[in-house]
């Protein structure tokens, strides 16, 4: 089944404790993105990647890191999480650039930073 | 400036009635794509419908149609014969040709009343 998977689905952590949210897609998509969703703000892009070893900042990259060492994986790293990073996080992938490229979303990771 | 504006934070609609969810957008790019996503209470993002800026006809997908008025920069989602399962958050999003991301609106929470 074609899908984007994220782990963990739920995470409660404390300020400053490094964490990684994994994302994997099995559709051989070139493009992958991370978004965060906050009430009243919709989804905002954190980082995106157009291919292996090619990443760039989205709208809200502060406090996050990403890497793309393999085409299928795009982990999101919070080196020193803070409470304002409490949010619902989505990983997404799409086949390539171009206007009509449906983004396939993972199930989401609900992160709480205490 | 907001690129995607959804002015209805919440809507209540009687079951079986049609409903229109508003979306206006702002771009100077002549080539762009517009998307609608549904987010039920379970949290996943479900792609509903797509409209390209050069498409001559309004997009339709089953009970979903997109009322695309290019001159007014609006792309309203119309759901015909609403069902209880349509209760969800709905997001309008845009991809510009030179961009690598979807820009989302803040969403409309639709509640269908039996």
Boltz contact constraints between the chains, C-beta under 6 A:
constraints:
  - contact:
      token1: [A, 40]
      token2: [B, 106]
      max_distance: 6.0
  - contact:
      token1: [A, 42]
      token2: [B, 104]
      max_distance: 6.0
  - contact:
      token1: [A, 42]
      token2: [B, 105]
      max_distance: 6.0
  - contact:
      token1: [A, 42]
      token2: [B, 106]
      max_distance: 6.0
  - contact:
      token1: [A, 42]
      token2: [B, 107]
      max_distance: 6.0
  - contact:
      token1: [A, 43]
      token2: [B, 104]
      max_distance: 6.0
  - contact:
      token1: [A, 45]
      token2: [B, 101]
      max_distance: 6.0
  - contact:
      token1: [A, 48]
      token2: [B, 100]
      max_distance: 6.0
  - contact:
      token1: [A, 58]
      token2: [B, 101]
      max_distance: 6.0
  - contact:
      token1: [A, 99]
      token2: [B, 33]
      max_distance: 6.0
  - contact:
      token1: [A, 99]
      token2: [B, 52]
      max_distance: 6.0
  - contact:
      token1: [A, 99]
      token2: [B, 95]
      max_distance: 6.0
  - contact:
      token1: [A, 100]
      token2: [B, 33]
      max_distance: 6.0
  - contact:
      token1: [A, 100]
      token2: [B, 50]
      max_distance: 6.0
  - contact:
      token1: [A, 102]
      token2: [B, 47]
      max_distance: 6.0
  - contact:
      token1: [A, 103]
      token2: [B, 102]
      max_distance: 6.0
  - contact:
      token1: [A, 105]
      token2: [B, 45]
      max_distance: 6.0
  - contact:
      token1: [A, 107]
      token2: [B, 44]
      max_distance: 6.0
  - contact:
      token1: [A, 108]
      token2: [B, 43]
      max_distance: 6.0
